[in-house]
Amino acid sequence: MQATAGVPARRGALRLLMAVLGRGTPLELALENALDGIAMGNDRALARHLASTVLRWLADLDALIDSATPKPLPEDARARMVLRIALAGWLKLGTPQHAAVATALPLVEGGPRRLVHGVLGNLMRGNASLPETPHLPDLFAIRWAMEWGPEVAEAAARSLADEPATDLTLRDPAETARWAEALGGISLLPGHVRVPRQKALGGALTEWPGFAEGAWWVQDLAASLPVRLMGAQPGEKILDLCAAPGGKTLQLAALGCDVTAVDVAEPRLDRVRENLARTGLTATIAVGDALRWEPGTLYDRILLDAPCSATGIFRRHPDVLHLKGSRDIAPLTMLQAALLRRASAWLKPGGTLVYATCSLDQREGERIAERIIATLPRAPFEPGEVPLGLAPTGEGWLRTLPGMLEAEGGMDGFFIARFKKLG
């Protein structure tokens, strides 16, 4: 018997949500297993988009569900998961009401099936709607409002509403205008192209102009800033620690640097190798734990994009808001400090170290940098060298926050600091 059109995608979305919300698996890591057996590329893409949409609007979808049930369903109940998917499809992706119901019911049986049918019917007859802006999970709404101010928390909620545009970094900045036109995007900096969300969701990225010839790679605008602010010169020996997935390694290789990329995860380094081969760029790849690995040489510059809670990438990866909230970040901050101590010993006299995290928690940025100053003097960013109209903090760091460049599509939350080893 042939499945109802659209059911495979919903079944995949259900598996993804159960992995993220039920087992705490990051969305990207859950994709392979959750979508196994779904043959059609469009169904796989829709499954991921549905799951991501649910995660963006989770609090508001649950409020609708709770308003239509006599008593709240358990958070991990299959019926609740199916209702989330059906409502996200109807209210955010434009799925017709009859199709939303028809693709939801095959995912549940018995009493839950009747419940799902009844809840959807009640909400649809009542013309249910979602607010203009999603509500952040309470923990982050409160934390970010206290740490950065209510305006930043509100901007974060706005940026969560939809999939962001796709940022690309170009192998050759001289061809920025060419690729912006070919990709139907805009450029905010030389060597950068931002492709609108509508195009980004409309086809496989591997089919876009320039992919096969290695003209670009995907990299959020904020994630490109640590290398842009590093001051690296052609021929310099550069160490990229915790390098995977490799966007910064590619940037440094494209500048003509002698780059060594180190990461503890061999599978993630395979992706770096693939992108180096695709772009025709060259770097030395080393698998190793940076706390034990020994380079046997000193470097002109070192980049440490340190492991962190990754809360700054929530606009592209909304699952982090549901995976990271209660995690004790003390082990991560200890790891960051240890990695910085190790890295500073591998700098040549007069060498530069750039420390970055994609976190919106000051304990994984500002607080660590303040501790490092005692042993490695800071090399503060000057206003004239920071691009995009951004301004360094009073301490000379760079902090990107929700709301910055909002009219242009925003960017991830990052902390970036620069230090210089005394000669």
N, C-alpha and C positions, 0 to 999 in steps of 0.2 A: 504494500500500500504506500503510495507516494505521500511524503510529508507535506503539510501545508507550507506554501511558499513563505519564507521568513522565519520559520520555526528553527531551522539549524542555527541561524544567527542568534536568536533569543536563547537557545540552549547553550551556545558558546558563551554568551554574556552571563548567563546564570552560573556557569562553571567558574568564570572569571571572578564574579562577585563573591561566590562561596570561598574561593581561594584567598581573595584579598580580605574580606570582612570576617570570614570564618576561621581561616588558618593564618592570617597575617603575612601572606606572600605578596611581595610587590607585583604590581600588575604586569610589568614587562617580563618578569620571571615566570609568571603563570601562563603566559600566552601559548607556549608550545604545547603543554599538556592539555590546557583547557580547550584549545581549538583543534586538537588532533582529531582527524576524521571529518572535518569540515572541508570539503574539497574546493568549493568555490571561493575565489579570492574576495569577491564582493561580500559574501557572507562573513568571512573572517574579519574583514575591515569593519563591517557593520557591528559585529559582536563586540569588537574592541571599542568602537565609538559609543555603543549603548552602555557598556560597562563604565566607561569614562564619564559619560553624561550623568549616570546615576551617582557616581562618586562626587561629582561637582554639586549636585542638587540634593544630596542625601537627606539632610535635615528637613528640607522643605517637602520632599516626596514623602518622608515618613510622617510629617504633620498631616498631609492629606490622607494618608492611609489610616492613621489613628483617628481622624475625624469621621471615618466611615465604618469603623468596627466597634462592636459593643465593648470590647476590652482589648488593650494593646496586644498585638502579636509579638512573640519573642523576636529579638533583634536578628537572630540567625534562622528564623523560620523560613522554610522554602517558599511558603505562600507570600511572605513579605518580600522576599527577593524577586519573585515573579511579578508582584504588583509594582515594585520599583521599576522594573524593566518596562512593563507595559505603559506605565504613566510617563516615563521618560521618553519613550517612543512617541506617544500621543502628544504630549505637551511641549516637547522640545524638538523632536525630529520630524514632526508633521505626519506621523503614521495615522491614517484614518481610524476612527473609533472602532469600526467593525474588524479591521485588520489587527488592531492592538489587542482586542479580545480574542480573536481567532488564533493568534500566535501565542497568547499567554496560556490558554486552557490546556493545550497538550503537555505543558510542563508540570502540571499537577494532576492529582487524581483524588477521587472520593470527596470527603468533606472539604478539604482545602480547595478543590476545584470549584465547588459551589460557592465557597467564600470569595474566591478571586472573582468569579463571575458577578456576584452580588456587589462587591465593593466597586469594581469598575463601572458597573451599571449605575450605581448611586452617584458616583463622582461625575460620570459623563452626563447624566441627566441634570445634575446640578451645575453643569458648566464650570467644573473645578478649574483652577488656574494656579500657576506658580507666580511668586513675586518677581518683580523686574530684576532683582539682584539676589543671588543665593545667600543663605546664611552660612557663615563659617561655622565649623564645629566650635562649641562654646570655649573649649580650652584655648584655641588659637585666637578667637575673637577677643578674649580677655587678655591673653598674653601679649598680643601684638598691639592692642590699644594701650596697654600699660607701658610697653617697652618703646614704642615708636609714635604713639599718639592715635586718637580715634580716626583721623583722616587716612592714615596708612592702613588701618584695619578695614575701613570702608573701601578703600581702593583695592585691597586684596580681594574682598568679596566681589567687587565688580569684575576683576580680572579672572575670577574663577568661573564666570558665567558660561563662557564658550571656549572651544579649542583656540589656542592662539595661532597667529601666523607662524610660518616656518622660516627660521633664519638660516641662511647659508653663508659660509665663509669661503671665499674664492682662493684658488691656488695662485692666481695672478691678479693683484689689485688693479693693474692697468686695464683689465677687461671688465671692470665693474659695469660700465654703461651697457656694454654688449649683453652681459648676462642678465642684467635687470630687465632689459627689453625682451630678451628671448624667453625669460621665465614669467613675464607679466608681473614683475615685482617692483619694489622700490629699494633704494639704497640709502642707508643712514650714515654710512662711513665707507671710505675706499676699501674694497675687498669684502663688502657685505651686500647681500641681497635679502630682502624680506618678501616672501611669497604669501599672498593673501590666503586666509583660511579656506575660502571657497575652493581655490585651486588645490590647496594642500590636501583637502578631503576628497578631491575628485578623481584621483588616479594614483597608481603606484609611483612612489618617488623614484624608483629605478628606471622609470620610463621618461622622466623629465629631461629636457635638453641639458646636455653637459654632464650627466651622471656617468655614462659609459666612458667618456673620455677623461674623467677624473678632474673636471674643472672646478668642483666645489665639494664640500661636505656639510652636513647638518651640524649647526652649532649655535646655541642661543647667543644673542648679541652680548649679554652680560658675561657669558662664559668666554668670549673672545677677548675681554678686556685685560685679564692678567698678562697675556703675552703682549698685547699692544702697549702695555705700560712697563714692560720688562726692560726695554731698551736693548734687546739682543741685536747683535751685528753679525753679518755673514762671516762664517769661519770660526766663530766662538764655540767653545766646548760648553754645551748646555745639558743639564740633567733635569729630566721631567719625571718627578717622583709621583707614584700613584697615578700613572699616566692614562690607563684605560678610562673611557673608550677611545681616547687618542686625538681629540680635536686640537688640543694645544700642541701635541707632538707634530701634527701636520702643519700647524701655523709656523712653528719654529723651523721645521724642515723647509717650508716654502720660502723662509727668509734666507736660506743658505747656511743655517747653523749646523754644527756637528752635534747632533742630538742623540742622547741615550735615554730611552724610555723604559722605566722600571715599573712593574706592577706585580702583585702577588698572585693574580688570577690568570693562569694560562689561557683559559677560554676567552676571557675579555681581551687579552693581547692578540688573539687570533683576529679579532675585528680590527685592531690597529694594523696588523700586517696586511689584511685585505684592503684597507683604505690606502695604505702606503703604495701597494701594488697598483690600485686603481688610479691613483693620482700621479704615479710615477715619481713619488718623493722617496727620500732615503733617510732612515734612522736606524740606530742600533737598538735592538729589543732585548731586554733582560728580564727574566722571570725571577722574582725574589721578594722576600719580605724585607722592606727597607730598614727594619729594626735589626736585621742580621746581615743583610747584603753588604758587601764591601766593594767599592768601585775601583780601588787601586790607583786612583788619580784624583786630581783636583779640577774643579770646574770654574769657568768664568761667571756663570750664572746658574742658579738652581730655581726651579719652579716646584712648589708643593701645593697642589690643589688637594687638600687633605680630606680624608674620609670624614663625613659629618652626617648629621640627621637629614640633610637635603631638603629641609622645609622651604628653602628659597625657590625650588623648582616646582612648587605646587600647581602653578598655572598650566604646566605641561604634563605634570604627573600628580593628579589630584589624590591618588591613593596615599601619598605621603601624609596627608592630613588625617588619615584613618589608621595609619600604621605607626606613626612616630610620636603621637601625642603623649603617651604615658611612659615612653622609653626614658630610662635614666641615661642622660648623655655624659655622665662623669667618665665612663670608660673611653668615650670618643675624645673628650677634651684631654685626657691623660695621653691618649695615643697621639693626638696632634702635637702636644708639647714635646713628647719623646721624639717624634719624627723631625720636628724643627731642630732639636738639639743635635740629632744625628746629621741632618743636612748642613748645618752651619759648619761642621767640622770638615766638610768636603769642598768648601769654597776656597778659591785662591784669595790671597790678600787683595783687598780692594774689590772682591767679587760681590755680586748682588744676589739676594734671595727674595723671591716673591712668594708670599703665603696667601692662599685664597681658600674660601669655603663657600659652598652654595647653601648657606644657612641663614635664617633670619633671627637666630638666637645669638645674642652678644657673647654668651659663654663660649661659642665656637668661632669667635672672630675677635672683637675688640679686647675681651679679657685675656685671650691667649697672647695677642700682640703686645699688650701691656707688660706681660711677664717676660717676653723675649727681649725687650729693650734692654734689660739688665745685662745681657751677654752679647747682644748683637744690635748695634745702633740702627735706628730707623733711617731710611732715606725717603723722606716725605714726598708725596706727590705734589707738584706745583700746579696751581690752577690752570696755567697755560698748556700743560701737557695732558690734561684729562679731557677726553673727547665728549661729544654729544651734549655739551653745555652742562655736564655734571661738575660738581665741585667737591674737592677733598674735604674731609672733616677737619676740625681744628687740630687734630693730632697728625694730620697728613695721611690718613687712611682714605680708602674709597669704599663707600657703602651704597649699594643700589637697593632700592626699596619699591614695593608696590606703589603705583601712582606716578613713578618717574617715567617720562616719555609715554604717558598713557594715551595721548592723542595719536601717537605713531604706532600704537599697539603694545607698548610696555616691554618689559624684559624681566628676567629672573632676579631674585634676590641674591646678592653676592657681597662678600667682604673681601677686600684686597689690601694687603700691606706689603711694603717693600723695606728691606733691610740691606745694610752694606757692611761687609767685613773690613775692619780697619787693616791698613797695610802694615 
